[in-house]
Amino acid sequence: TGEIHGRGFLIYPSKEVFKGSFHIGLPFVGEVRFPDGRIFKGKLVNGQLSYGKLTLSDGQVGEGNFKDGVLHGIVQITTPGVEGHENWVFENGKPTGRKMK
C-alpha cells in the first residue's frame, strides 16, 4: 500500500522530528523533538500527540493527555529542583488555575 509501517523517523516541514514506530502510515509511539527545544515522548493518535510526557527546554515536565496536540485534562507537572510533583487541570494547552490533590 506504500504506507510507512514499523520503526523509523520523519522530519516535518516545520522542522519537528519524529523517531519511533509508525502504524498505518502515521507516527504511533515514540519521540517528537520540536525546534524550540521541547521533547514529547509517548503515544500519538492519527499523528497527533495523545498521551505522554512533554519536557520543556527549561526541564519542566508535563505528563498526561493531549487534545489537538496540546495538554488537556489532569496533568502531572514536575519542576527541576522541586521535590515531588503537582497535578493541574489544563484546557486546550493552558492551565486553568485549578490544582488537584
N, C-alpha and C positions, 0 to 999 in steps of 0.2 A: 504493500500500500504506500510505501515511501515515507511512512511516519517514523520519527525517531523513537526508539524503544531501547531501554537498558540504561547504562551509565554513560555520562558524557558531560559536555559543558556547552553553554550558549552565551554569546556576547550580544546583548541587545543594542540597538542603535543609540539608546540613551546611556550607554557605557556600563550598565549593570551587567554583572557576570553571574550566571547560574552554573553551579557544579553539583552534579548528583544524578538521580535516577529520573528517567522520562517514562511516561505511560501514555499511550495513545497520542504520541507526538507532542505532549506537553510536559513541562517541568513538574515533578511529582514530590520527591523528597530530596532535600539537600540544602545547599548554602547559596544565598544570594548576597553578593557584595555590591554595595552602592557606591557611586563616585564620591559621595560626601563622607565616606568612612563607615557608614552603618553596615552591620552584618546581620543577616537573618539566617537562622538555622532551624529547619523544621519542614512542615508539610505544606504543599501548595495544592489547591483545587482549581481546576480549569486554568492553571497558570497563575493564579492569584495567591498571595500569602494567606494561609488558613489557620495554622496553629504552630507556635514555636517561640523561639527566643530572638529578640531584636536587641543587638548590642549597639549602643550609640558610640560615637567617636570619643566621648569622654569616659567610657567604660560603664555607664549606667545600662542596666539590662531590664527589659520588659518582657515578661513571659505570659502568654495567654492566646486568646482567639483574635483573629483578624477578620475584618469585613471590608470588602472592596480594597484590600491591600493595606489597611491601617488597623491599629489596635482597637478592639471593641469588646466591651464586657468587663468582667473582673480580670485585672492584670496585676501580676506579682512584679513589683519593682524592687530591684536590688541596686544600691548605690555604692560605688567603691569607697572604702574606708569607713563604712557604716555597717555595724553588725546586724545581721538578720535582713528582713525584707518587709515591705508594706504592700497591702493589697488595695488597689484603687479601681474605681469604676471609670471606664473610658467609653465615650460615644464618638464614633467616627474619627478616631485618632486623637481625640482631645480628652484630658482628664476632666471629669465633671465636678471635682472638688470633694467627692464623697469617698471616704476610706471605708474599707471593710475590715472586720476583725477576723 
